[in-house]
């Protein structure tokens, strides 16, 4: 379990470092360059975030148009089983 926490921390650190690098990256002419890997990463991140925003909005619209689903609760999932406190009648 300890190694997975270290790996998660390293991934989070790399993610934050990438975001900071892409955010602060610039060229003196103020343009995006096709031969710069950081500029290409910035374009990919921007496209992914816009796509995710549209997907989230579409899911919200579709979910708001559906009728509410009123089903009785299902207790067949991964829940604890509590046996009855009394014995059944003989």
C-alpha positions in Angstrom: 0.0 0.0 0.0 2.9 2.3 0.7 4.3 2.1 -2.8 0.9 3.0 -4.3 0.8 6.2 -2.2 4.4 7.1 -3.4 3.3 6.5 -7.0 0.2 8.5 -6.6 2.2 11.4 -5.1 4.8 11.3 -7.9 2.0 11.3 -10.5 0.3 14.2 -8.8 3.6 16.1 -8.6 4.4 15.5 -12.3 0.8 16.6 -13.3 1.2 19.8 -11.3 4.6 20.4 -12.8 3.3 19.9 -16.3 0.4 22.3 -15.7 2.7 25.0 -14.4 5.2 24.5 -17.2 2.5 24.7 -19.9 0.9 27.8 -18.2 4.1 29.7 -17.9 5.7 28.8 -21.2 6.0 31.5 -23.8 8.0 32.5 -26.9 9.4 36.0 -27.5 7.2 36.5 -30.6 4.0 35.5 -28.6 3.0 32.8 -30.9 2.6 29.0 -30.7 5.3 27.1 -32.6 4.7 23.8 -34.4 8.1 22.5 -33.5 7.8 23.2 -29.7 6.6 20.2 -27.7 5.3 22.4 -24.9 3.2 24.4 -27.3 1.8 21.2 -28.8 1.0 19.9 -25.3 -0.8 23.2 -24.5 -2.9 22.8 -27.6 -3.8 19.2 -26.7 -4.7 20.1 -23.1 -6.9 23.0 -24.3 -8.7 20.7 -26.8 -9.2 18.0 -24.1 -10.6 20.5 -21.6 -13.1 21.9 -24.1 -14.2 18.4 -25.2 -14.7 17.4 -21.5 -16.7 20.6 -20.9 -19.0 19.9 -23.9 -19.4 16.2 -22.8 -20.3 17.3 -19.2 -22.8 19.8 -20.5 -24.4 17.2 -22.8 -24.7 14.7 -20.0 -26.3 17.4 -17.8 -28.9 18.3 -20.5 -29.8 14.7 -21.2 -30.1 13.9 -17.5 -32.3 16.9 -16.8 -34.7 15.8 -19.6 -35.2 12.3 -18.2 -38.0 11.5 -15.8 -36.9 10.7 -12.3 -36.4 7.0 -11.7 -38.4 6.0 -8.6 -37.3 2.4 -7.9 -37.3 0.8 -4.5 -33.8 0.5 -3.0 -31.9 -2.6 -3.9 -30.0 -4.3 -1.1 -28.2 -6.9 -3.2 -25.0 -4.9 -3.6 -21.9 -5.1 -1.5 -23.5 -4.3 1.9 -23.1 -6.0 5.2 -25.7 -8.6 6.1 -27.3 -8.2 9.5 -29.0 -11.4 10.6 -32.3 -11.0 12.5 -32.1 -10.5 16.2 -34.7 -13.1 17.0 -35.0 -16.7 15.9 -37.8 -17.6 13.5 -40.9 -19.2 15.0 -40.7 -23.0 15.2 
